[in-house]
C-alpha cells in the first residue's frame, strides 16, 4: 500500500510515515549533527520502531527522489511535538517550516489550539522563528537529559 500524500511544496511532499520508514527516521535522529558532543548521550541507542509510527501522528517530508528529508511526530493527547528532525544537508531550505505548517494543520484538524514544544536548546531560535512563544524551562533529567530545555507553545492558528 502506498502512503497517502497529504501536502506537496516545491518538489517536497509530506506524507504519513509507514513502518518501513522506521530505520530511516532512526538514522536521521542518531546521525544528526545537532546531537554531537555534549548532546550525544540523548540519542545514543535511540530507535524509532514501527510501533512508534503506528501509535503517533508521524509525518515525513520526502524529496522527488524518495529520500526522507525530515519528519515530525505529534502526540495528540495532550498536543505535544515529540520529535522533529531535518537532514543535516537540507537544513535552511524550508523543510522545517514546511513540516511545522503541516503539523499546525494536523493539530487543528485534531481539535487542538496549541502544541507544546520542549526544544533541543540549539533549536529554540528555529521554533521562535515559526511563531512559538517561550513559556518556561524544563529541568534536566539526568542521566538521559543533562541540560535544561526551553518549553514553548506553538499556536495552531498563528503563523510566523
C-alpha positions as CSV (number, residue, x, y, z in Angstrom):
1,X,0.0,0.0,0.0
2,X,1.4,3.4,-1.0
3,X,1.3,6.1,1.8
4,X,-1.2,8.9,1.2
5,X,0.5,12.2,0.2
6,X,-1.0,15.0,2.4
7,X,0.9,18.0,1.2
8,X,3.3,19.0,-1.6
9,X,5.5,22.0,-1.9
10,X,8.5,22.8,-4.2
11,X,9.3,19.2,-5.0
12,X,8.8,18.1,-1.4
13,X,5.8,16.0,-0.3
14,X,4.6,15.3,3.2
15,X,3.0,12.0,3.9
16,X,2.1,9.9,6.8
17,X,5.1,7.7,7.9
18,X,4.8,4.0,7.5
19,X,6.5,1.1,9.3
20,X,9.2,0.8,6.6
21,X,10.3,4.4,7.3
22,X,11.4,3.4,10.9
23,X,15.1,2.8,10.1
24,X,15.4,6.0,8.0
25,X,13.9,8.0,10.8
26,X,16.2,6.4,13.4
27,X,19.2,7.3,11.2
28,X,18.0,11.0,11.0
29,X,17.9,11.1,14.8
30,X,21.1,9.3,15.6
31,X,23.1,10.9,12.8
32,X,22.0,14.5,13.5
33,X,24.9,16.9,13.9
34,X,22.7,18.8,16.4
35,X,23.3,15.9,18.8
36,X,27.1,15.7,18.7
37,X,29.4,16.5,21.6
38,X,27.6,17.1,24.9
39,X,24.2,16.2,23.4
40,X,25.3,12.8,22.1
41,X,24.1,10.8,25.1
42,X,20.5,11.8,24.5
43,X,20.3,10.0,21.1
44,X,22.8,7.2,21.7
45,X,20.9,4.0,21.1
46,X,17.7,5.8,20.2
47,X,15.4,3.9,18.0
48,X,12.1,4.7,16.2
49,X,10.2,1.5,15.6
50,X,7.2,0.6,13.6
51,X,5.1,0.5,16.8
52,X,6.0,4.2,17.5
53,X,5.0,5.2,13.9
54,X,1.7,3.4,14.3
55,X,0.9,4.9,17.7
56,X,1.7,8.6,16.9
57,X,1.0,11.1,14.1
58,X,4.4,10.8,12.4
59,X,4.8,12.6,9.1
60,X,7.8,12.6,6.7
61,X,9.0,15.2,4.2
62,X,10.1,13.3,1.1
63,X,12.0,14.6,-1.9
64,X,11.2,13.8,-5.5
65,X,13.8,11.1,-5.4
66,X,12.1,9.4,-2.5
67,X,14.6,10.4,0.1
68,X,13.3,11.2,3.6
69,X,14.4,14.8,4.2
70,X,12.8,15.2,7.6
71,X,10.0,14.2,9.9
72,X,7.9,15.2,12.9
73,X,6.0,13.2,15.5
74,X,2.9,14.8,17.1
75,X,1.3,13.4,20.2
76,X,-2.3,14.5,20.3
77,X,-3.3,14.0,23.9
78,X,-2.2,16.4,25.1
79,X,-0.9,18.1,22.0
80,X,2.9,18.0,22.0
81,X,5.7,17.8,19.4
82,X,7.6,14.7,20.4
83,X,10.2,14.7,17.7
84,X,11.2,16.8,14.7
85,X,14.4,16.3,12.7
86,X,15.6,17.6,9.3
87,X,18.5,16.0,7.5
88,X,21.7,18.0,8.1
89,X,22.4,18.6,4.4
90,X,19.0,20.2,3.7
91,X,18.6,22.4,6.7
92,X,18.0,26.0,5.8
93,X,15.9,25.1,2.7
94,X,12.5,25.4,4.3
95,X,11.9,21.8,5.1
96,X,11.4,22.5,8.8
97,X,9.0,25.4,8.1
98,X,7.0,23.1,5.8
99,X,6.8,20.4,8.5
100,X,5.7,23.0,11.1
101,X,3.0,24.2,8.8
102,X,1.8,20.7,8.2
103,X,2.0,20.0,12.0
104,X,-0.2,23.0,12.7
105,X,-2.9,21.8,10.2
106,X,-2.8,18.3,11.7
107,X,-3.2,19.7,15.2
108,X,-6.0,22.0,14.1
109,X,-7.9,19.1,12.5
110,X,-7.5,17.1,15.7
111,X,-9.1,20.0,17.6
112,X,-6.0,21.5,19.3
113,X,-5.4,25.2,19.6
114,X,-1.8,24.9,20.6
115,X,1.1,22.4,20.7
116,X,3.7,22.2,23.4
117,X,7.3,22.0,22.3
118,X,10.2,21.1,24.6
119,X,13.1,22.0,22.4
120,X,16.6,21.0,22.0
121,X,18.4,24.2,23.2
122,X,20.1,25.0,19.9
123,X,16.7,24.7,18.1
124,X,14.9,27.3,20.2
125,X,15.6,30.0,17.7
126,X,14.0,28.0,14.9
127,X,10.8,27.4,16.9
128,X,10.6,31.0,17.8
129,X,11.1,32.0,14.1
130,X,8.0,29.9,13.2
131,X,5.9,31.6,15.9
132,X,6.4,29.6,19.0
133,X,6.5,31.5,22.3
134,X,8.7,30.6,25.2
135,X,6.6,29.6,28.2
136,X,9.2,28.2,30.6
137,X,12.1,25.8,31.1
138,X,12.0,22.0,31.6
139,X,14.7,21.0,34.1
140,X,17.4,18.4,33.2
141,X,16.6,14.8,33.9
142,X,20.0,13.0,34.3
143,X,21.2,10.7,33.1
144,X,19.2,10.9,29.8
145,X,19.0,14.7,29.6
146,X,21.8,16.6,31.2
147,X,20.7,20.1,30.4
148,X,17.6,22.3,30.9
149,X,15.4,22.7,27.8
150,X,13.2,25.6,26.6
151,X,9.5,25.0,26.8
152,X,7.5,26.7,24.1
153,X,3.9,26.9,22.9
154,X,3.1,26.8,19.2
155,X,-0.3,28.3,18.5
156,X,-2.1,26.3,15.8
157,X,-4.0,29.3,14.3
158,X,-1.0,31.7,14.2
159,X,1.8,31.9,11.7
160,X,5.4,33.1,11.9
